[in-house]
Amino acid sequence: MKRNFHKYKYRPWFITCRKIAAQLIVPFSIFQFIRTLFLPTVLDVLLLTCFLVIAVSLYFDIF
């Protein structure tokens, strides 16, 4: 009997982590944007950029 194998099927724990990240990334990005406006440091800008990349990748379903 042949198993039904899907190469790109994600594990349930990964789907759960992705859903949690999709819910939390917007508030984190907004908070980081406000913090970057008032006190811009290199770390704040890099963290904001990282959050925005994650948000866009989740929005466009890249990973």
C-alpha positions as CSV (number, residue, x, y, z in Angstrom):
1,M,0.0,0.0,0.0
2,K,1.4,3.4,-1.0
3,R,1.5,6.2,1.5
4,N,0.2,9.6,0.5
5,F,3.4,11.7,0.8
6,H,3.3,15.5,0.5
7,K,6.7,17.1,0.3
8,Y,5.4,20.6,1.2
9,K,3.0,19.7,4.0
10,Y,3.8,21.4,7.2
11,R,3.7,19.9,10.7
12,P,0.8,20.9,13.0
13,W,3.2,22.6,15.5
14,F,4.7,24.7,12.7
15,I,1.3,25.8,11.5
16,T,0.4,26.8,15.1
17,C,3.6,28.8,15.6
18,R,3.0,30.5,12.3
19,K,-0.5,31.5,13.3
20,I,0.7,32.9,16.6
21,A,3.5,34.8,14.9
22,A,1.0,36.3,12.4
23,Q,-1.2,37.6,15.3
24,L,1.7,39.0,17.3
25,I,3.9,40.5,14.6
26,V,1.7,43.6,14.0
27,P,1.5,44.8,17.6
28,F,5.3,44.3,17.9
29,S,5.9,46.2,14.7
30,I,3.8,49.1,15.8
31,F,5.5,49.3,19.2
32,Q,8.9,49.1,17.6
33,F,8.0,51.8,15.0
34,I,6.9,54.2,17.8
35,R,10.0,53.4,19.8
36,T,12.2,54.0,16.7
37,L,10.5,57.4,16.1
38,F,11.4,58.6,19.6
39,L,14.8,57.0,20.1
40,P,16.3,55.7,16.9
41,T,19.3,53.5,17.5
42,V,20.9,51.0,15.1
43,L,19.4,48.1,17.0
44,D,15.9,49.5,16.9
45,V,16.1,50.1,13.2
46,L,17.4,46.6,12.5
47,L,14.7,45.1,14.8
48,L,12.0,47.1,13.0
49,T,13.3,45.9,9.6
50,C,13.3,42.3,10.8
51,F,9.7,42.6,12.1
52,L,8.6,44.2,8.8
53,V,10.3,41.4,6.7
54,I,8.5,38.8,8.9
55,A,5.2,40.6,8.6
56,V,5.5,40.8,4.8
57,S,6.5,37.2,4.4
58,L,3.6,36.1,6.6
59,Y,1.2,38.3,4.6
60,F,2.3,37.1,1.2
61,D,2.6,33.4,2.5
62,I,6.3,33.1,1.6
63,F,7.2,30.5,4.1
